[in-house]
Amino acid sequence: MMQTALTLSTALLWAAVLALGAICLALVRQIGILYERVMPVGALMIDKGPAVGALAPAFELNDIHGRQVKVGGMDASGKATLLFFLSPTCPVCKKLLPLLPSLQASESIPVNVVLASDGELAEHTRFADKHRLGGFPYVLSQELGMAYQIGKLPYAVLLDETGKVRAKGLVNSREHLESLFEARERGVASLQQFVHGEQHA
């Protein structure tokens, strides 16, 4: 009698394990389907500062190494400009910085990357040296941040070669950075706008 009860309980236990396994597989499948359906909307555009399509304010600045940097206005080299606002205390900024050279090299349009922040020169110089940012102009200007009304970081603004704002938004990943270039190619203010239009259609 005891042997029969033990066999029965073992069989029931195995049945429960198999049922749980089937449920887990079904959940994994549903998560995969959901992931395919949810399209990333790219950088989150905050409707502050110069509007997309507007001429960006022009600044003549010196970077932390004393080099003169022009931000906005017609670019003599015919390149677009990716203005990347950061802070030495921003962990997401630190994660994105190593991606900038490969992003610059992989984009179909030639682009200059300009790093922007404000604060003490010594702190930013140490930060730039630690993260090997000498290849990029790195400007400190409170006025620049105010002109674009930067409230959260990291934030990026894509300017075309004529100095017009083509895309902008909060960026937390490489996909968000790439979405700025994609928005420019599609002729929309942001991928959010593009996706919303597609869903509406």
C-alpha positions as CSV (number, residue, x, y, z in Angstrom):
1,M,0.0,0.0,0.0
2,M,2.8,2.4,0.9
3,Q,4.7,1.5,-2.3
4,T,1.6,2.3,-4.3
5,A,1.2,5.7,-2.6
6,L,4.8,6.6,-3.2
7,T,4.6,5.6,-6.9
8,L,1.4,7.7,-7.2
9,S,2.9,10.8,-5.5
10,T,6.0,10.5,-7.7
11,A,3.9,10.3,-10.8
12,L,1.9,13.4,-9.7
13,L,5.1,15.3,-9.0
14,W,6.4,14.5,-12.4
15,A,3.1,15.6,-14.0
16,A,3.3,18.9,-12.1
17,V,6.9,19.4,-13.3
18,L,6.0,18.7,-16.9
19,A,3.0,21.1,-16.6
20,L,5.2,23.9,-15.2
21,G,7.7,23.3,-18.0
22,A,4.9,23.6,-20.6
23,I,3.7,26.8,-19.0
24,C,7.2,28.3,-19.0
25,L,7.7,27.5,-22.7
26,A,4.3,29.1,-23.5
27,L,5.4,32.3,-21.5
28,V,8.7,32.5,-23.3
29,R,7.0,32.2,-26.6
30,Q,4.5,35.0,-25.7
31,I,7.3,37.2,-24.6
32,G,9.1,36.7,-27.9
33,I,5.9,37.6,-29.8
34,L,5.4,40.7,-27.7
35,Y,9.1,41.8,-28.2
36,E,8.7,41.5,-32.0
37,R,5.5,43.6,-31.9
38,V,6.9,46.4,-29.8
39,M,9.1,48.5,-32.0
40,P,11.6,50.7,-30.2
41,V,10.6,54.3,-30.6
42,G,14.1,55.7,-30.4
43,A,15.3,58.8,-28.5
44,L,12.6,60.5,-26.4
45,M,12.2,63.9,-27.8
46,I,11.3,66.6,-25.2
47,D,9.6,69.6,-26.8
48,K,11.9,72.2,-25.4
49,G,14.7,74.3,-27.0
50,P,15.0,74.9,-30.7
51,A,12.4,73.0,-32.7
52,V,13.3,70.3,-35.3
53,G,13.7,72.1,-38.6
54,A,14.6,75.4,-36.9
55,L,18.0,77.1,-37.2
56,A,20.1,76.2,-34.2
57,P,21.7,79.0,-32.2
58,A,25.3,79.6,-33.2
59,F,28.1,79.5,-30.6
60,E,31.9,80.2,-30.9
61,L,33.5,78.4,-28.0
62,N,36.8,77.1,-26.7
63,D,37.0,73.5,-25.7
64,I,38.7,72.1,-22.6
65,H,42.0,71.9,-24.5
66,G,41.8,75.5,-25.8
67,R,40.7,74.6,-29.3
68,Q,38.1,76.9,-31.0
69,V,34.8,75.1,-31.7
70,K,31.9,76.4,-33.7
71,V,28.5,74.9,-32.7
72,G,25.6,75.7,-35.0
73,G,25.5,77.7,-38.2
74,M,26.9,76.6,-41.6
75,D,29.6,73.9,-41.3
76,A,32.5,74.7,-43.5
77,S,33.4,71.0,-43.9
78,G,29.8,70.1,-45.0
79,K,29.3,67.7,-42.1
80,A,26.4,67.3,-39.7
81,T,27.1,67.7,-36.0
82,L,26.0,65.5,-33.2
83,L,25.9,67.6,-30.0
84,F,26.1,65.2,-27.1
85,F,25.3,66.7,-23.6
86,L,26.9,64.8,-20.7
87,S,28.0,64.9,-17.2
88,P,31.0,63.2,-15.4
89,T,28.6,61.9,-12.8
90,C,26.1,60.4,-15.3
91,P,26.5,56.6,-15.5
92,V,24.6,56.2,-18.8
93,C,26.8,58.9,-20.4
94,K,29.9,56.8,-19.4
95,K,28.3,53.8,-21.0
96,L,27.6,55.6,-24.3
97,L,30.9,57.4,-24.7
98,P,32.8,54.4,-26.0
99,L,30.1,53.9,-28.7
100,L,30.6,57.4,-30.3
101,P,33.7,56.6,-32.5
102,S,32.0,53.5,-34.0
103,L,28.7,55.4,-34.5
104,Q,30.6,58.2,-36.2
105,A,32.3,55.7,-38.5
106,S,29.2,53.7,-39.3
107,E,26.8,56.4,-40.2
108,S,26.2,57.1,-43.9
109,I,26.3,60.9,-43.4
110,P,29.6,62.4,-42.3
111,V,29.2,63.8,-38.8
112,N,31.3,65.7,-36.3
113,V,30.7,64.8,-32.6
114,V,30.9,67.6,-30.1
115,L,30.7,66.9,-26.3
116,A,29.0,69.5,-24.2
117,S,28.6,70.1,-20.5
118,D,29.2,72.8,-17.8
119,G,31.0,73.0,-14.5
120,E,34.7,73.1,-13.4
121,L,37.4,72.7,-16.0
122,A,39.6,70.5,-13.9
123,E,36.9,67.9,-13.3
124,H,36.0,67.7,-17.0
125,T,39.7,67.5,-18.0
126,R,40.2,64.5,-15.6
127,F,37.1,62.9,-16.9
128,A,38.1,63.4,-20.6
129,D,41.6,62.0,-19.9
130,K,40.2,59.0,-18.0
131,H,37.7,58.1,-20.8
132,R,40.1,59.1,-23.7
133,L,37.9,61.7,-25.2
134,G,40.7,63.8,-26.7
135,G,39.5,63.1,-30.2
136,F,36.3,65.0,-29.7
137,P,35.8,68.7,-29.1
138,Y,34.6,69.0,-25.4
139,V,33.0,72.4,-24.6
140,L,31.9,73.8,-21.2
141,S,29.1,76.3,-21.6
142,Q,26.1,77.0,-19.4
143,E,24.7,79.2,-22.1
144,L,24.7,76.3,-24.6
145,G,22.8,74.1,-22.3
146,M,20.3,76.8,-21.6
147,A,19.8,77.5,-25.3
148,Y,18.8,73.9,-25.8
149,Q,17.0,73.8,-22.4
150,I,18.7,70.6,-21.3
151,G,17.0,69.2,-18.2
152,K,18.0,65.5,-18.3
153,L,21.1,63.6,-19.5
154,P,22.4,62.1,-21.7
155,Y,20.8,64.3,-24.4
156,A,21.8,64.5,-28.0
157,V,20.9,67.0,-30.8
158,L,21.6,66.3,-34.5
159,L,22.3,69.4,-36.6
160,D,22.7,69.3,-40.4
161,E,25.5,70.9,-42.3
162,T,23.4,74.2,-42.6
163,G,23.0,74.4,-38.8
164,K,19.4,73.3,-38.6
165,V,18.1,70.9,-35.9
166,R,17.2,67.6,-37.6
167,A,16.5,65.4,-34.5
168,K,17.0,65.5,-30.7
169,G,16.1,63.6,-27.6
170,L,17.2,61.7,-24.5
171,V,19.5,58.9,-25.4
172,N,20.0,55.8,-23.2
173,S,21.5,53.3,-25.8
174,R,23.2,53.1,-29.1
175,E,19.8,52.4,-30.7
176,H,18.6,55.8,-29.4
177,L,21.6,57.5,-30.9
178,E,21.1,55.8,-34.2
179,S,17.4,56.7,-34.1
180,L,18.4,60.4,-34.5
181,F,20.0,59.7,-37.8
182,E,17.1,57.5,-38.9
183,A,14.7,60.2,-38.1
184,R,16.7,62.6,-40.3
185,E,16.7,60.1,-43.2
186,R,12.9,59.6,-42.9
187,G,12.3,63.4,-42.7
188,V,10.5,63.2,-39.4
189,A,11.1,65.0,-36.1
190,S,11.5,61.7,-34.2
191,L,10.9,58.0,-34.6
192,Q,8.1,58.4,-32.1
193,Q,6.3,60.6,-34.6
194,F,7.0,58.2,-37.4
195,V,5.7,55.2,-35.4
196,H,2.6,57.1,-34.3
197,G,1.9,58.1,-37.9
198,E,2.2,54.5,-39.0
199,Q,-0.1,53.2,-36.3
200,H,-2.6,56.0,-37.1
201,A,-2.6,55.0,-40.7
